[in-house]
Every structure is written in structure tokens, then in C-alpha cells.
């Protein structure tokens, strides 16, 4: 249990993604998503979590090899973080595509 706690202390963004996944799953059940919609939603979850894990791996690898400021190390870290942002915005767009019509129909 200690290792899990220390992992989430180090990787707080991953915890945010897991909480978001739980919320999206609850919403998906409430809105009775189709199989196609579940595939879209969980493909995006996998994309975001994979991006976050790769970002963490790149940051840890860079930190392992350099403790001094290095402009290339900074670019590597920033690029990996940008990949997470791109995947998160893509997931948001897919979430809007899947859930917005359901919310609108619920309001009507």
C-alpha cells in the first residue's frame, strides 16, 4: 500500500485521470452509452493515461541522467507534457461529442 500511495504522491496527474475515468464511467452508465460510444470513451481514457505514463517515464529518465539545467532536457520534458495536453484536449472533444447530445436531450 505504501508504494501505491508514494506512486500517486509522485504522479498526481494520473490520480486526476483516474478520478475523471470513474466519473465518466458513472455518467456513461447513467446515459446508457452504446457500445460504439463506450469504445470511443475508453479509447480516449487509454490515450490520456498512456500519454501521462510516457510523460512520467521521460521526465524520470531525463532526471536520472542530468541534475543540471540542460536546454535539451527541458525541451524533452516540455514535449512529453505537451503530448499529454494534446491527448487530454482530444479526449475532451470526444467527450463533448458523446455526452453533449445526451445532456441536451435530457434538458429538453
Backbone torsions as a table, in degrees:
resi	resn	phi	psi	omega
1	UNK	NA	-35.5	179.6
2	UNK	-60.6	-40.4	-179.0
3	UNK	-66.5	-37.9	178.1
4	UNK	-64.8	-44.7	179.4
5	UNK	-63.0	-44.3	179.8
6	UNK	-66.8	-33.9	177.5
7	UNK	-62.4	-48.3	-179.2
8	UNK	-71.7	-25.5	172.8
9	UNK	-66.7	-37.3	179.5
10	UNK	-79.1	-34.8	-175.4
11	UNK	-115.4	68.0	-175.5
12	UNK	-66.1	-32.1	179.4
13	UNK	-64.9	-34.1	177.9
14	UNK	-64.4	-37.2	176.4
15	UNK	-63.0	-39.9	176.8
16	UNK	-61.3	-42.1	179.1
17	UNK	-65.6	-37.5	178.6
18	UNK	-66.8	-42.2	177.3
19	UNK	-63.2	-42.7	177.7
20	UNK	-62.0	-39.0	178.7
21	UNK	-63.5	-41.8	177.9
22	UNK	-62.7	-44.3	179.4
23	UNK	-64.0	-42.3	179.2
24	UNK	-64.9	-37.4	178.3
25	UNK	-64.5	-44.0	177.8
26	UNK	-61.8	-45.1	177.7
27	UNK	-62.2	-41.1	179.3
28	UNK	-61.5	-39.3	177.2
29	UNK	-67.3	-44.2	179.7
30	UNK	-62.1	-39.9	-178.8
31	UNK	-88.9	0.2	178.3
32	UNK	51.6	62.8	-179.7
33	UNK	-61.1	148.8	174.3
34	UNK	-76.7	168.3	178.4
35	UNK	-58.6	-43.4	178.6
36	UNK	-58.0	-43.4	-179.2
37	UNK	-68.2	-39.6	176.3
38	UNK	-61.5	-41.8	179.0
39	UNK	-61.0	-45.7	178.4
40	UNK	-59.7	-48.5	-176.5
41	UNK	-62.1	-48.2	-176.3
42	UNK	-76.9	-22.3	170.6
43	UNK	-64.7	-41.1	178.6
44	UNK	-68.3	-39.3	176.5
45	UNK	-59.0	-47.1	-179.8
46	UNK	-62.6	-39.6	179.5
47	UNK	-63.1	-46.5	-177.7
48	UNK	-67.3	-45.9	-179.4
49	UNK	-64.5	-41.2	177.8
50	UNK	-62.2	-42.6	177.8
51	UNK	-62.0	-41.8	179.6
52	UNK	-64.8	-42.0	178.7
53	UNK	-65.5	-41.8	177.2
54	UNK	-64.7	-40.0	176.8
55	UNK	-59.4	-45.9	179.2
56	UNK	-62.4	-42.4	179.9
57	UNK	-62.9	-42.7	179.8
58	UNK	-65.1	-44.4	179.3
59	UNK	-61.5	-43.9	179.5
60	UNK	-65.8	-40.6	179.1
61	UNK	-64.5	-42.5	178.8
62	UNK	-63.8	-44.3	179.4
63	UNK	-63.3	-32.6	-179.3
64	UNK	-67.6	-31.4	-174.6
65	UNK	-98.0	-14.5	178.7
66	UNK	-147.2	131.3	175.8
67	UNK	-107.2	-11.7	177.7
68	UNK	-96.2	160.2	178.5
69	UNK	-63.9	133.6	177.0
70	UNK	-141.6	124.2	-175.7
71	UNK	-63.1	-34.4	177.9
72	UNK	-69.2	-36.4	176.1
73	UNK	-63.0	-41.3	178.4
74	UNK	-63.3	-42.9	178.8
75	UNK	-63.1	-41.6	179.0
76	UNK	-61.3	-45.9	179.5
77	UNK	-65.7	-43.4	-179.8
78	UNK	-65.0	-38.4	179.5
79	UNK	-66.3	-42.4	177.9
80	UNK	-63.8	-40.7	177.8
81	UNK	-66.1	-36.7	178.1
82	UNK	-64.1	-34.6	177.5
83	UNK	-62.7	-37.4	177.0
84	UNK	-65.4	-43.3	179.9
85	UNK	-62.5	-44.3	178.9
86	UNK	-61.7	-44.8	-179.6
87	UNK	-66.6	-36.6	179.3
88	UNK	-66.2	-41.9	177.9
89	UNK	-68.4	-34.3	175.3
90	UNK	-65.1	-42.7	177.3
91	UNK	-62.8	-39.2	177.1
92	UNK	-61.7	-44.5	179.0
93	UNK	-61.7	-43.2	177.8
94	UNK	-65.5	-40.0	177.0
95	UNK	-60.4	-41.4	176.8
96	UNK	-64.1	-42.8	179.0
97	UNK	-60.0	-41.0	-176.7
98	UNK	-80.1	-45.8	-169.5
99	UNK	-92.9	-29.4	-175.9
100	UNK	-58.7	-46.7	178.2
101	UNK	-60.2	-34.2	179.3
102	UNK	-69.7	-39.4	177.2
103	UNK	-66.4	-42.5	179.3
104	UNK	-62.1	-45.1	179.8
105	UNK	-66.4	-30.9	177.4
106	UNK	-68.5	-37.0	-179.0
107	UNK	-74.9	-23.6	-178.7
108	UNK	-83.1	NA	NA
